[in-house]
Amino acid sequence: MNLLQEKFKEVSLSVLPISVIVIILHFTIVPIEIDMMARFLIGSLLVILGLGIFLFGVDLGITPIGNLMGEITAKSNRITMVGVFGFLLGFLITVAEPDLLILANQVNKASGGIISTYAILIVVSIGVGIMVALGLLRILFEKPLSKMYTIIYFIVLLLGLKVSAEFLAISVDASGATTGAMTTPFILALGYGVSQLKGGKTVEEDSFGLVGVASPGPILAVLLMSIISRVSNIQGQAEAFVPHEGVLGPYISEFPHIMKESISTLMPIVIMFLVINAFKVRLSRRSRNKILKGLLYTYIGLVLFLTGVNAGFMEVGRVMGYKIASLGHKWLLPAIGFLLGLVVVLAEPAVYVLTEQVEEVTAGYINKAVIRMALSIGIAAAVSMSMMRIMFPSLKLWHFLLPGFALGVFLSHKVPPIFVGIAFDAGGVASGPMTATFVLAFAQGAADAIPTANVLVDGFGVIAMVAMTPLVAIQTVGYLFKVKARKEGIQIDGTTGE
């Protein structure tokens, strides 16, 4: 149970800074109703309990399944099997991602029901499945990540020119939301399992990058959905935001619905594991039961987390965004956005998973504290710039994303290869549960309050900004690392520096 206690401590230290900021704002500049504050505090507690149990379950169940599938995929030695396995695994784990479910519901509500929740879930999951398959094939064929990213983002640019601002914002936010608390550990484990079994000189570099390869999949899928369906502008009327009433009532009404929803998202993974274990692997009873126990913990944690988010946690973000934007002090919104960005990355469980793996794989050569600091500064800038985009109608999402991704791709050809994989993976993991809930709701509230803003266009895009800035921040660290090594006469080869 020490691991479970460790998870609770980790998540508490992550969620509490956001809760403290909300409480300070409540007692200073934007007071909110007592009932709503009580719901928020209950929601914060459920988010901590839920995420702690969820991450404990992921360690026991999801990550071992990811490693297992990585080994099976690599051992098949057949390109077709690697491609099929990669697609199925990417599809099934994405369907079960809580962040994507939250975003899909947000899109459905904001579009007045024109874009259905399940359309987003299925289309985005197909996109991730295809990209995971391509990413695994890249590891087997030892192709450079920088070239792959250049080609992928060039295609994204061409497709992005053909769709409306609404679909561009939704597509890039979907990209960030897919790589959350469920998907990231699984895909990291999958990539690690395949690279370790394949071996070779690039094993350290190939341990990273698969999450980054998966991230453009949702963008491509949603953009293609818009082009093929010929839906360019969403004319639906977004639903008016109506906060919950009472304190415990919203939790009681949300709980049974989320229990059913969570079963449907996790069931494909459970069935996949049972089938693979019965016909391919045949684990010992103890190992099988440990993984099944982990999946049960994952389910319990997911239900508690989503209940806390939907019934009390997320709505405070929207109300605070609305009230701060309504105060009329233009500097206040980006300033508070910067503060939220500084702490929100430390509230992302997947960031801890990635940075721990970075330090482990590189034997401490790349310090996790340096990576976290770079992420924190980059994401603070991302949230602050998102608030400025909401405030000023002349600023468009592509004004930030186009140069940002272009710089990220340019730097990928200038830094040590391992930093390329870490940076693009970090872009995915930084945009997890806290971003998909509190920060997204905060942005939508601000967009709702500003007459010149559009909730569908300006309320979305913040997840994309959070996913973009780590590409620049981490690779800048990699470039400085390279310059320092050159001055000291060290030959950089992967990560060893020898």
GIFEN-V264773 format. One record per backbone hydrogen bond with DSSP energy under -1.0 kcal/mol. CO is the residue of the C=O (numbers start at 0). NH is the residue of the N-H. If there is no record, write none. Layout:
BEGIN
co=<CO	CO>
nh=<NH	NH>
END
This chain:
BEGIN
co=<0	1	2	3	4	5	6	7	8	10	11	14	15	16	17	18	19	20	21	22	24	32	33	34	35	36	37	38	39	40	41	42	43	44	45	46	47	48	49	50	51	52	53	54	55	56	57	60	61	62	63	64	65	66	67	68	69	70	71	77	78	79	80	81	82	83	84	85	86	87	88	89	90	91	93	96	97	98	99	100	101	102	103	104	105	106	107	108	108	110	115	116	117	118	119	120	121	122	123	124	125	126	127	128	129	130	131	132	133	134	135	136	137	143	144	145	146	147	148	149	150	151	152	153	154	155	156	158	163	164	165	166	167	168	169	170	171	172	173	177	179	181	182	183	184	185	186	187	188	189	190	191	192	193	194	199	201	204	208	209	210	213	215	216	217	218	219	220	221	222	223	224	225	247	248	249	250	253	254	255	256	257	258	259	260	261	262	265	266	267	268	269	270	271	272	273	274	275	275	276	283	284	285	286	287	288	289	290	291	292	293	294	295	296	297	298	299	300	301	302	303	304	305	306	307	307	308	313	314	315	316	317	318	319	320	321	328	330	331	332	333	334	335	336	337	338	339	340	344	347	348	349	350	351	352	353	354	355	356	357	358	359	361	366	367	368	369	370	371	372	373	374	375	376	377	378	379	380	381	382	383	384	385	386	387	391	396	396	397	399	400	401	402	403	404	405	406	407	409	410	410	415	416	417	418	419	420	421	422	424	425	429	431	432	433	434	436	437	438	439	440	441	442	443	444	445	449	453	453	460	461	462	463	464	467	468	469	470	471	472	473	474	475	476	477	478	479	480	481	482	483	484	485	492>
nh=<4	5	6	7	8	9	10	11	12	14	15	18	19	20	21	22	23	24	25	26	29	36	37	38	39	40	41	42	43	44	45	46	47	48	49	50	51	52	53	54	55	56	57	58	59	60	62	64	65	66	67	68	69	70	71	72	73	74	75	81	82	83	84	85	86	87	88	89	90	91	92	93	94	95	96	100	101	102	103	104	105	106	107	108	109	110	112	111	238	113	119	120	121	122	123	124	125	126	127	128	129	130	131	132	133	134	135	136	137	138	139	140	142	147	148	149	150	151	152	153	154	155	156	157	158	159	160	161	167	168	169	170	171	172	173	174	175	176	177	179	183	185	186	187	188	189	190	191	192	193	194	195	196	197	198	202	205	207	212	213	214	216	219	220	221	222	223	224	225	226	227	228	230	251	252	253	254	257	258	259	260	261	262	263	264	265	266	269	270	271	272	273	274	275	276	277	278	279	280	281	287	288	289	290	291	292	293	294	295	296	297	298	299	300	301	302	303	304	305	306	307	308	309	310	311	312	313	317	318	319	320	321	322	323	324	325	331	334	335	336	337	338	339	340	341	342	343	344	347	350	352	353	354	355	356	357	358	359	360	361	363	362	364	370	371	372	373	374	375	376	377	378	379	380	381	382	383	384	385	386	387	388	389	390	391	394	399	400	401	403	404	405	406	407	408	409	410	411	412	413	414	418	420	421	422	423	424	425	426	428	429	431	435	436	438	439	440	441	442	443	444	445	446	447	448	449	452	457	458	464	465	466	467	468	470	472	473	474	475	476	477	478	479	480	481	482	483	484	485	486	487	489	488	495>
END
